[in-house]
Amino acid sequence: MVAPQGTAAKPRASQGEPDYVERAQVLAAGFAERAAQHDRTASFPFENFRELSEAGLLSLTVPAAHGGAGAGARYAARILGIIGKADPSTALVLSMHYINHLVMARSASWPARLSRKLARESVEGLALINALRVEPELGSPARGGLPSTIARRTETGWRLTGHKICSTGAPILKWYLVWARTDEAEPRVGQFLVPAGLPGTRIVETWDHHGLRASGSHDVLFDDVVIPLESEIDVRRPADWRAPDVTQAIVHTVFVAAIYDGIARAARDWLIEFLKHRVPASLGAPLSTLPRAQEVLGAIEARLAVNGRLISSFSGDFDDGASLSAAESNVIKLTVTNNAVAVVEDALSLTGNHGLTRANPLERHYRDVLCGRVHTPQDDSTRIGLGRAALGL
């Protein structure tokens, strides 16, 4: 059963209710089969999203009142872990869509008319949304600074000009939530809702990355794009953005953590089969018989057990309405992603050249999991924040 928002989601469906976990597991098998080719060619997995839509998984975090499943963070994180294990690029695009629907359902700053419209579109078909925040000069907004993207107000609407990078899911997005500043004497900063494909909007296919190659995280350019006045979602003075949106921070970090944990679990599964079937001539028995292999695999299992507990417990606390902080959620992301990287590195320590051969999935899992180290919030920011808080600075 998918629980209403604000409560912890149960892991299984009651009779007559959809089991989205089972649906995700069925789809994941096909996603995993196609993942290597999409990675090799950096092609976008459009077919995955058609299947997710047909299975009702694109509206998982849309409130039940608007026709969605009304899933909370714990249930959504479980789905993302399943999809992340099969194809993390697909899971990354999906996670951004889930995050935005969870946030808009809980945010007083979102106009109710627009949130209902986007919810309905997500239920009815392929209508994905993502926030476009990163810029060539600005880098990640989490590091501070005003965006270069400008929203100029006219009598009839806003005119948007700017350049966004790392726009995950760009080839399939229907809606952009663009981070921009106004051209007022005292600039305000915030989000503007922009339909994809408007005149003056252009996608430049720049994404040629080491990992998550099928995520379509291309550049999106805006050249005097006209949008209605009501496209302003949440625009404030820069100083008013200093305190993080706790809901956004928590679901972002826990969903990202679930994806990288899924990658690590895929690597673990590949390693187990390798150890069982690899029989070196010098040993005359499978590598799985070696105490060293058993010990390393045991360490992997311990890290994954910690990850699973952290993701499930923390997201469950969020669903139950517990008082949580962005700093806590950053710690979850830091711990889970570093455990995930260590899992794949441990797997490589047992496989050597075999693991780094492009014909083997472990090589791809390694490239994908390394992205966790640079995915916002980054480790140094989290540690500095924790250190400053401990020092009372």
C-alpha beads as a LAMMPS data file, in Angstrom:
LAMMPS data file: protein, C-alpha beads

393 atoms
392 bonds

1 atom types
1 bond types

-500.0 500.0 xlo xhi
-500.0 500.0 ylo yhi
-500.0 500.0 zlo zhi

Masses

1 110.0

Atoms # bond

1 1 1 0.000 0.000 0.000
2 1 1 1.227 3.478 -0.792
3 1 1 0.629 5.646 2.237
4 1 1 -0.807 9.145 2.114
5 1 1 1.708 11.941 2.256
6 1 1 2.896 12.622 5.765
7 1 1 2.778 8.954 6.819
8 1 1 5.221 6.101 6.368
9 1 1 4.515 3.958 3.332
10 1 1 3.983 0.236 3.860
11 1 1 6.202 -2.025 1.743
12 1 1 3.473 -4.159 0.201
13 1 1 0.120 -3.503 -1.427
14 1 1 -3.166 -4.575 0.064
15 1 1 -5.514 -6.654 -2.057
16 1 1 -6.816 -4.598 -4.974
17 1 1 -4.212 -1.843 -4.626
18 1 1 -1.250 -1.351 -6.974
19 1 1 2.103 -2.713 -5.845
20 1 1 4.502 -0.186 -7.330
21 1 1 7.524 -2.059 -5.973
22 1 1 6.563 -5.115 -8.009
23 1 1 5.958 -2.934 -11.073
24 1 1 9.367 -1.304 -10.656
25 1 1 11.071 -4.684 -10.326
26 1 1 9.458 -5.920 -13.545
27 1 1 10.518 -2.810 -15.455
28 1 1 14.006 -2.849 -13.933
29 1 1 14.861 -6.109 -15.672
30 1 1 14.441 -4.475 -19.078
31 1 1 16.171 -1.285 -17.973
32 1 1 19.210 -3.290 -16.862
33 1 1 19.413 -5.073 -20.221
34 1 1 19.486 -1.756 -22.086
35 1 1 21.682 0.176 -19.633
36 1 1 25.055 -0.832 -21.094
37 1 1 24.126 0.275 -24.614
38 1 1 22.733 3.596 -23.437
39 1 1 25.902 4.118 -21.417
40 1 1 28.169 3.241 -24.335
41 1 1 26.401 5.611 -26.745
42 1 1 25.293 8.230 -24.166
43 1 1 21.793 7.886 -25.656
44 1 1 18.746 8.895 -23.669
45 1 1 16.466 6.009 -22.522
46 1 1 13.155 7.380 -23.785
47 1 1 11.635 3.898 -23.759
48 1 1 12.231 3.587 -20.013
49 1 1 10.090 6.622 -19.307
50 1 1 7.301 5.446 -21.587
51 1 1 7.194 2.242 -19.568
52 1 1 7.364 4.114 -16.251
53 1 1 4.439 6.260 -17.360
54 1 1 2.372 3.267 -18.457
55 1 1 3.051 1.613 -15.086
56 1 1 1.849 4.682 -13.190
57 1 1 5.298 5.254 -11.692
58 1 1 5.745 8.824 -12.934
59 1 1 2.945 9.973 -10.638
60 1 1 4.184 8.044 -7.589
61 1 1 4.725 11.161 -5.445
62 1 1 1.781 13.102 -6.860
63 1 1 -0.820 13.483 -4.081
64 1 1 -3.686 10.996 -4.144
65 1 1 -6.106 13.927 -4.173
66 1 1 -4.799 14.775 -7.653
67 1 1 -4.881 11.203 -8.947
68 1 1 -1.356 10.116 -8.040
69 1 1 -0.177 7.342 -5.746
70 1 1 0.512 9.766 -2.890
71 1 1 3.713 7.960 -1.914
72 1 1 5.965 9.317 0.784
73 1 1 9.737 9.551 0.762
74 1 1 10.385 6.041 2.088
75 1 1 8.380 4.302 -0.595
76 1 1 9.771 6.552 -3.340
77 1 1 13.336 5.916 -2.139
78 1 1 12.699 2.187 -2.381
79 1 1 11.496 2.553 -5.966
80 1 1 14.527 4.694 -6.833
81 1 1 16.842 2.084 -5.339
82 1 1 15.317 -0.583 -7.588
83 1 1 15.572 1.592 -10.698
84 1 1 19.029 2.861 -9.680
85 1 1 20.308 -0.698 -9.471
86 1 1 19.124 -1.317 -13.044
87 1 1 19.888 2.026 -14.707
88 1 1 21.012 4.901 -12.463
89 1 1 20.700 7.474 -15.256
90 1 1 16.983 6.717 -15.489
91 1 1 16.702 6.790 -11.712
92 1 1 18.397 10.184 -11.525
93 1 1 15.912 11.783 -13.931
94 1 1 13.046 10.084 -12.110
95 1 1 14.298 11.255 -8.711
96 1 1 14.297 14.908 -9.764
97 1 1 10.693 14.539 -10.959
98 1 1 9.696 12.880 -7.665
99 1 1 11.442 15.576 -5.608
100 1 1 9.663 18.427 -7.346
101 1 1 6.223 16.863 -6.931
102 1 1 6.819 16.158 -3.244
103 1 1 8.020 19.727 -2.706
104 1 1 5.229 21.438 -4.629
105 1 1 2.617 19.420 -2.751
106 1 1 3.980 20.665 0.581
107 1 1 5.037 24.199 -0.356
108 1 1 2.936 27.270 0.396
109 1 1 4.859 29.201 -2.274
110 1 1 3.574 27.068 -5.151
111 1 1 0.382 28.456 -6.732
112 1 1 -2.292 25.802 -6.202
113 1 1 -3.504 26.111 -9.793
114 1 1 -0.073 25.300 -11.201
115 1 1 0.649 22.443 -8.814
116 1 1 -2.707 20.865 -9.718
117 1 1 -1.995 21.296 -13.426
118 1 1 1.424 19.629 -13.207
119 1 1 0.041 16.858 -11.031
120 1 1 -2.729 16.114 -13.530
121 1 1 -0.283 16.085 -16.439
122 1 1 2.012 13.666 -14.609
123 1 1 -0.890 11.298 -13.973
124 1 1 -2.065 11.458 -17.571
125 1 1 1.222 11.009 -19.411
126 1 1 4.850 11.964 -19.951
127 1 1 5.157 15.336 -18.237
128 1 1 8.437 15.356 -16.330
129 1 1 9.790 18.356 -14.445
130 1 1 13.234 19.255 -13.143
131 1 1 14.847 22.299 -11.588
132 1 1 17.485 23.974 -13.799
133 1 1 19.852 25.706 -11.419
134 1 1 23.497 25.116 -12.365
135 1 1 25.322 27.598 -14.622
136 1 1 28.790 27.752 -16.223
137 1 1 29.954 30.666 -14.085
138 1 1 27.853 30.085 -10.980
139 1 1 28.452 26.378 -10.619
140 1 1 26.126 24.872 -8.032
141 1 1 23.808 27.383 -6.314
142 1 1 24.471 25.450 -3.098
143 1 1 27.849 27.214 -3.049
144 1 1 26.192 30.643 -3.061
145 1 1 26.185 33.475 -5.573
146 1 1 23.564 35.064 -7.808
147 1 1 22.552 33.331 -11.036
148 1 1 23.443 34.936 -14.361
149 1 1 20.079 33.934 -15.798
150 1 1 17.936 37.074 -15.923
151 1 1 14.160 37.409 -15.726
152 1 1 13.022 40.803 -17.024
153 1 1 9.495 41.818 -16.173
154 1 1 7.311 43.503 -18.787
155 1 1 3.686 44.608 -18.726
156 1 1 2.534 41.273 -20.110
157 1 1 5.001 38.737 -18.702
158 1 1 8.587 37.781 -17.970
159 1 1 11.373 37.542 -20.562
160 1 1 14.027 34.998 -19.588
161 1 1 17.630 34.908 -20.802
162 1 1 20.366 32.602 -19.542
163 1 1 22.426 29.431 -19.835
164 1 1 21.928 26.328 -17.670
165 1 1 24.215 23.297 -17.522
166 1 1 23.831 19.816 -15.996
167 1 1 20.115 19.938 -16.845
168 1 1 19.303 16.324 -16.015
169 1 1 16.646 14.794 -18.246
170 1 1 16.723 17.695 -20.712
171 1 1 15.654 15.585 -23.744
172 1 1 12.379 14.511 -22.123
173 1 1 11.426 17.302 -19.730
174 1 1 8.102 19.048 -20.313
175 1 1 8.710 21.645 -17.600
176 1 1 11.785 23.556 -16.469
177 1 1 11.880 25.136 -13.011
178 1 1 14.473 27.806 -13.770
179 1 1 16.590 29.488 -11.085
180 1 1 17.009 33.139 -12.109
181 1 1 17.353 36.678 -10.799
182 1 1 15.245 39.663 -11.720
183 1 1 16.638 42.754 -13.430
184 1 1 15.201 45.027 -10.726
185 1 1 17.322 47.692 -9.020
186 1 1 17.447 45.350 -6.015
187 1 1 17.446 41.913 -7.661
188 1 1 15.302 39.120 -6.342
189 1 1 16.149 35.465 -6.892
190 1 1 13.939 32.466 -7.366
191 1 1 12.152 29.963 -9.549
192 1 1 10.239 30.452 -12.777
193 1 1 8.166 27.695 -14.368
194 1 1 8.967 27.415 -18.079
195 1 1 7.371 24.981 -20.563
196 1 1 9.953 23.160 -22.672
197 1 1 10.096 24.011 -26.366
198 1 1 9.135 27.676 -26.226
199 1 1 10.597 29.984 -28.903
200 1 1 14.072 31.047 -27.807
201 1 1 14.698 27.824 -25.877
202 1 1 17.428 25.496 -27.116
203 1 1 19.009 22.277 -25.851
204 1 1 22.715 21.913 -26.628
205 1 1 23.832 18.286 -26.325
206 1 1 27.007 18.799 -24.306
207 1 1 26.707 15.911 -21.845
208 1 1 29.698 13.594 -22.379
209 1 1 30.424 12.513 -18.846
210 1 1 32.427 9.790 -17.117
211 1 1 29.360 8.414 -15.358
212 1 1 25.559 8.582 -15.578
213 1 1 26.089 9.036 -19.290
214 1 1 22.475 8.349 -20.280
215 1 1 20.981 11.032 -18.019
216 1 1 20.742 13.629 -20.799
217 1 1 22.180 16.337 -18.534
218 1 1 22.738 18.749 -21.398
219 1 1 22.889 22.551 -21.510
220 1 1 19.642 24.479 -21.913
221 1 1 19.783 28.014 -23.324
222 1 1 17.128 30.702 -22.970
223 1 1 17.193 33.663 -25.366
224 1 1 14.566 36.243 -24.407
225 1 1 11.987 33.516 -23.750
226 1 1 8.514 34.917 -23.020
227 1 1 6.593 33.397 -20.096
228 1 1 3.433 34.598 -18.305
229 1 1 3.586 36.674 -15.130
230 1 1 2.059 33.769 -13.188
231 1 1 5.134 31.675 -14.065
232 1 1 6.855 33.245 -11.059
233 1 1 6.841 30.476 -8.446
234 1 1 8.953 31.682 -5.541
235 1 1 11.070 34.817 -5.979
236 1 1 12.647 36.492 -2.936
237 1 1 15.469 38.731 -1.832
238 1 1 18.767 36.787 -1.888
239 1 1 19.083 37.020 1.885
240 1 1 15.766 35.214 2.286
241 1 1 17.232 32.117 0.604
242 1 1 19.972 31.591 3.186
243 1 1 17.930 29.104 5.188
244 1 1 17.519 25.867 3.210
245 1 1 14.138 24.445 2.252
246 1 1 14.204 21.497 4.639
247 1 1 11.674 19.436 2.677
248 1 1 13.613 19.879 -0.559
249 1 1 16.958 19.197 1.115
250 1 1 15.785 16.020 2.819
251 1 1 14.055 14.373 -0.126
252 1 1 16.871 15.380 -2.478
253 1 1 19.618 13.864 -0.354
254 1 1 17.778 10.681 0.549
255 1 1 16.701 10.046 -3.060
256 1 1 20.215 10.650 -4.376
257 1 1 21.561 8.337 -1.677
258 1 1 19.115 5.609 -2.716
259 1 1 20.338 5.766 -6.316
260 1 1 24.016 5.381 -5.451
261 1 1 23.180 2.610 -3.001
262 1 1 21.378 0.874 -5.868
263 1 1 24.529 1.089 -7.997
264 1 1 26.548 -0.487 -5.195
265 1 1 24.043 -3.326 -4.888
266 1 1 24.304 -4.018 -8.608
267 1 1 28.090 -4.206 -8.221
268 1 1 27.713 -6.563 -5.244
269 1 1 25.481 -8.897 -7.247
270 1 1 27.917 -8.974 -10.159
271 1 1 30.805 -9.677 -7.771
272 1 1 29.035 -12.612 -6.162
273 1 1 28.527 -14.308 -9.514
274 1 1 32.146 -13.591 -10.477
275 1 1 33.471 -15.122 -7.254
276 1 1 31.293 -18.197 -7.638
277 1 1 32.281 -18.908 -11.237
278 1 1 35.867 -17.672 -11.509
279 1 1 38.192 -20.686 -11.069
280 1 1 41.887 -19.732 -11.438
281 1 1 44.092 -22.576 -12.613
282 1 1 46.460 -21.973 -9.712
283 1 1 43.649 -22.393 -7.203
284 1 1 41.576 -25.162 -8.772
285 1 1 38.478 -23.870 -6.989
286 1 1 36.182 -20.851 -7.225
287 1 1 37.435 -17.581 -5.778
288 1 1 34.466 -17.731 -3.420
289 1 1 36.310 -20.412 -1.411
290 1 1 39.044 -17.953 -0.398
291 1 1 38.752 -16.468 3.121
292 1 1 39.964 -13.108 1.779
293 1 1 37.134 -13.006 -0.767
294 1 1 34.640 -13.941 1.918
295 1 1 35.952 -11.221 4.226
296 1 1 35.838 -8.490 1.586
297 1 1 32.322 -9.541 0.586
298 1 1 31.334 -9.491 4.241
299 1 1 32.587 -5.903 4.523
300 1 1 30.510 -5.022 1.468
301 1 1 27.446 -6.583 3.067
302 1 1 28.045 -4.558 6.238
303 1 1 28.215 -1.271 4.319
304 1 1 25.052 -2.075 2.394
305 1 1 23.240 -3.026 5.609
306 1 1 24.126 0.369 7.091
307 1 1 22.989 2.116 3.903
308 1 1 19.672 0.313 3.857
309 1 1 18.970 1.151 7.485
310 1 1 19.909 4.814 7.070
311 1 1 17.789 5.369 3.962
312 1 1 14.754 3.519 5.280
313 1 1 14.858 4.968 8.780
314 1 1 15.545 8.563 7.782
315 1 1 12.948 8.686 5.007
316 1 1 10.459 6.971 7.305
317 1 1 11.073 9.614 9.969
318 1 1 10.404 12.290 7.352
319 1 1 7.122 10.641 6.359
320 1 1 6.120 10.413 10.031
321 1 1 6.634 14.150 10.478
322 1 1 9.698 13.930 12.715
323 1 1 11.705 17.112 13.196
324 1 1 14.679 16.723 10.860
325 1 1 17.314 19.118 9.552
326 1 1 19.081 19.667 6.257
327 1 1 22.376 19.001 8.061
328 1 1 21.156 15.556 9.091
329 1 1 20.055 14.743 5.577
330 1 1 23.448 15.833 4.230
331 1 1 25.097 13.343 6.597
332 1 1 22.887 10.570 5.214
333 1 1 23.949 11.406 1.663
334 1 1 27.635 11.639 2.616
335 1 1 27.624 8.324 4.479
336 1 1 25.588 6.336 1.959
337 1 1 27.448 7.564 -1.126
338 1 1 30.868 6.998 0.422
339 1 1 29.814 3.517 1.496
340 1 1 28.602 2.907 -2.069
341 1 1 31.934 4.007 -3.560
342 1 1 33.802 1.811 -1.066
343 1 1 31.634 -1.182 -2.012
344 1 1 32.552 -0.909 -5.686
345 1 1 36.206 -0.264 -4.891
346 1 1 36.247 -3.358 -2.676
347 1 1 34.702 -5.356 -5.514
348 1 1 37.453 -4.124 -7.827
349 1 1 40.094 -5.167 -5.304
350 1 1 38.959 -8.776 -5.810
351 1 1 38.464 -8.702 -9.560
352 1 1 41.427 -6.677 -10.837
353 1 1 41.524 -6.283 -14.605
354 1 1 38.338 -8.313 -15.012
355 1 1 36.365 -5.648 -13.164
356 1 1 37.736 -2.819 -15.302
357 1 1 36.999 -4.523 -18.612
358 1 1 34.282 -2.600 -20.447
359 1 1 32.491 -5.836 -21.274
360 1 1 31.821 -6.287 -17.553
361 1 1 29.134 -4.226 -15.761
362 1 1 31.434 -3.512 -12.807
363 1 1 33.422 -1.015 -14.880
364 1 1 30.232 0.949 -15.579
365 1 1 29.093 0.697 -11.962
366 1 1 32.431 2.170 -10.877
367 1 1 32.130 5.158 -13.205
368 1 1 28.527 5.740 -12.138
369 1 1 29.098 5.449 -8.394
370 1 1 31.989 7.940 -8.466
371 1 1 29.464 10.640 -9.403
372 1 1 28.208 10.423 -5.834
373 1 1 31.293 12.300 -4.687
374 1 1 30.475 15.367 -6.769
375 1 1 26.696 15.239 -6.475
376 1 1 25.296 18.104 -4.389
377 1 1 25.647 18.328 -1.438
378 1 1 29.342 17.586 -1.819
379 1 1 31.349 16.042 0.978
380 1 1 33.488 19.062 1.785
381 1 1 30.439 21.326 2.131
382 1 1 28.771 18.850 4.458
383 1 1 31.861 18.438 6.627
384 1 1 32.579 22.163 6.791
385 1 1 28.967 22.833 7.778
386 1 1 29.114 20.221 10.518
387 1 1 32.464 21.549 11.753
388 1 1 31.258 25.152 11.859
389 1 1 28.133 24.122 13.728
390 1 1 30.199 22.192 16.280
391 1 1 32.376 25.260 16.787
392 1 1 29.378 27.552 17.111
393 1 1 30.405 29.599 14.076

Bonds

1 1 1 2
2 1 2 3
3 1 3 4
4 1 4 5
5 1 5 6
6 1 6 7
7 1 7 8
8 1 8 9
9 1 9 10
10 1 10 11
11 1 11 12
12 1 12 13
13 1 13 14
14 1 14 15
15 1 15 16
16 1 16 17
17 1 17 18
18 1 18 19
19 1 19 20
20 1 20 21
21 1 21 22
22 1 22 23
23 1 23 24
24 1 24 25
25 1 25 26
26 1 26 27
27 1 27 28
28 1 28 29
29 1 29 30
30 1 30 31
31 1 31 32
32 1 32 33
33 1 33 34
34 1 34 35
35 1 35 36
36 1 36 37
37 1 37 38
38 1 38 39
39 1 39 40
40 1 40 41
41 1 41 42
42 1 42 43
43 1 43 44
44 1 44 45
45 1 45 46
46 1 46 47
47 1 47 48
48 1 48 49
49 1 49 50
50 1 50 51
51 1 51 52
52 1 52 53
53 1 53 54
54 1 54 55
55 1 55 56
56 1 56 57
57 1 57 58
58 1 58 59
59 1 59 60
60 1 60 61
61 1 61 62
62 1 62 63
63 1 63 64
64 1 64 65
65 1 65 66
66 1 66 67
67 1 67 68
68 1 68 69
69 1 69 70
70 1 70 71
71 1 71 72
72 1 72 73
73 1 73 74
74 1 74 75
75 1 75 76
76 1 76 77
77 1 77 78
78 1 78 79
79 1 79 80
80 1 80 81
81 1 81 82
82 1 82 83
83 1 83 84
84 1 84 85
85 1 85 86
86 1 86 87
87 1 87 88
88 1 88 89
89 1 89 90
90 1 90 91
91 1 91 92
92 1 92 93
93 1 93 94
94 1 94 95
95 1 95 96
96 1 96 97
97 1 97 98
98 1 98 99
99 1 99 100
100 1 100 101
101 1 101 102
102 1 102 103
103 1 103 104
104 1 104 105
105 1 105 106
106 1 106 107
107 1 107 108
108 1 108 109
109 1 109 110
110 1 110 111
111 1 111 112
112 1 112 113
113 1 113 114
114 1 114 115
115 1 115 116
116 1 116 117
117 1 117 118
118 1 118 119
119 1 119 120
120 1 120 121
121 1 121 122
122 1 122 123
123 1 123 124
124 1 124 125
125 1 125 126
126 1 126 127
127 1 127 128
128 1 128 129
129 1 129 130
130 1 130 131
131 1 131 132
132 1 132 133
133 1 133 134
134 1 134 135
135 1 135 136
136 1 136 137
137 1 137 138
138 1 138 139
139 1 139 140
140 1 140 141
141 1 141 142
142 1 142 143
143 1 143 144
144 1 144 145
145 1 145 146
146 1 146 147
147 1 147 148
148 1 148 149
149 1 149 150
150 1 150 151
151 1 151 152
152 1 152 153
153 1 153 154
154 1 154 155
155 1 155 156
156 1 156 157
157 1 157 158
158 1 158 159
159 1 159 160
160 1 160 161
161 1 161 162
162 1 162 163
163 1 163 164
164 1 164 165
165 1 165 166
166 1 166 167
167 1 167 168
168 1 168 169
169 1 169 170
170 1 170 171
171 1 171 172
172 1 172 173
173 1 173 174
174 1 174 175
175 1 175 176
176 1 176 177
177 1 177 178
178 1 178 179
179 1 179 180
180 1 180 181
181 1 181 182
182 1 182 183
183 1 183 184
184 1 184 185
185 1 185 186
186 1 186 187
187 1 187 188
188 1 188 189
189 1 189 190
190 1 190 191
191 1 191 192
192 1 192 193
193 1 193 194
194 1 194 195
195 1 195 196
196 1 196 197
197 1 197 198
198 1 198 199
199 1 199 200
200 1 200 201
201 1 201 202
202 1 202 203
203 1 203 204
204 1 204 205
205 1 205 206
206 1 206 207
207 1 207 208
208 1 208 209
209 1 209 210
210 1 210 211
211 1 211 212
212 1 212 213
213 1 213 214
214 1 214 215
215 1 215 216
216 1 216 217
217 1 217 218
218 1 218 219
219 1 219 220
220 1 220 221
221 1 221 222
222 1 222 223
223 1 223 224
224 1 224 225
225 1 225 226
226 1 226 227
227 1 227 228
228 1 228 229
229 1 229 230
230 1 230 231
231 1 231 232
232 1 232 233
233 1 233 234
234 1 234 235
235 1 235 236
236 1 236 237
237 1 237 238
238 1 238 239
239 1 239 240
240 1 240 241
241 1 241 242
242 1 242 243
243 1 243 244
244 1 244 245
245 1 245 246
246 1 246 247
247 1 247 248
248 1 248 249
249 1 249 250
250 1 250 251
251 1 251 252
252 1 252 253
253 1 253 254
254 1 254 255
255 1 255 256
256 1 256 257
257 1 257 258
258 1 258 259
259 1 259 260
260 1 260 261
261 1 261 262
262 1 262 263
263 1 263 264
264 1 264 265
265 1 265 266
266 1 266 267
267 1 267 268
268 1 268 269
269 1 269 270
270 1 270 271
271 1 271 272
272 1 272 273
273 1 273 274
274 1 274 275
275 1 275 276
276 1 276 277
277 1 277 278
278 1 278 279
279 1 279 280
280 1 280 281
281 1 281 282
282 1 282 283
283 1 283 284
284 1 284 285
285 1 285 286
286 1 286 287
287 1 287 288
288 1 288 289
289 1 289 290
290 1 290 291
291 1 291 292
292 1 292 293
293 1 293 294
294 1 294 295
295 1 295 296
296 1 296 297
297 1 297 298
298 1 298 299
299 1 299 300
300 1 300 301
301 1 301 302
302 1 302 303
303 1 303 304
304 1 304 305
305 1 305 306
306 1 306 307
307 1 307 308
308 1 308 309
309 1 309 310
310 1 310 311
311 1 311 312
312 1 312 313
313 1 313 314
314 1 314 315
315 1 315 316
316 1 316 317
317 1 317 318
318 1 318 319
319 1 319 320
320 1 320 321
321 1 321 322
322 1 322 323
323 1 323 324
324 1 324 325
325 1 325 326
326 1 326 327
327 1 327 328
328 1 328 329
329 1 329 330
330 1 330 331
331 1 331 332
332 1 332 333
333 1 333 334
334 1 334 335
335 1 335 336
336 1 336 337
337 1 337 338
338 1 338 339
339 1 339 340
340 1 340 341
341 1 341 342
342 1 342 343
343 1 343 344
344 1 344 345
345 1 345 346
346 1 346 347
347 1 347 348
348 1 348 349
349 1 349 350
350 1 350 351
351 1 351 352
352 1 352 353
353 1 353 354
354 1 354 355
355 1 355 356
356 1 356 357
357 1 357 358
358 1 358 359
359 1 359 360
360 1 360 361
361 1 361 362
362 1 362 363
363 1 363 364
364 1 364 365
365 1 365 366
366 1 366 367
367 1 367 368
368 1 368 369
369 1 369 370
370 1 370 371
371 1 371 372
372 1 372 373
373 1 373 374
374 1 374 375
375 1 375 376
376 1 376 377
377 1 377 378
378 1 378 379
379 1 379 380
380 1 380 381
381 1 381 382
382 1 382 383
383 1 383 384
384 1 384 385
385 1 385 386
386 1 386 387
387 1 387 388
388 1 388 389
389 1 389 390
390 1 390 391
391 1 391 392
392 1 392 393
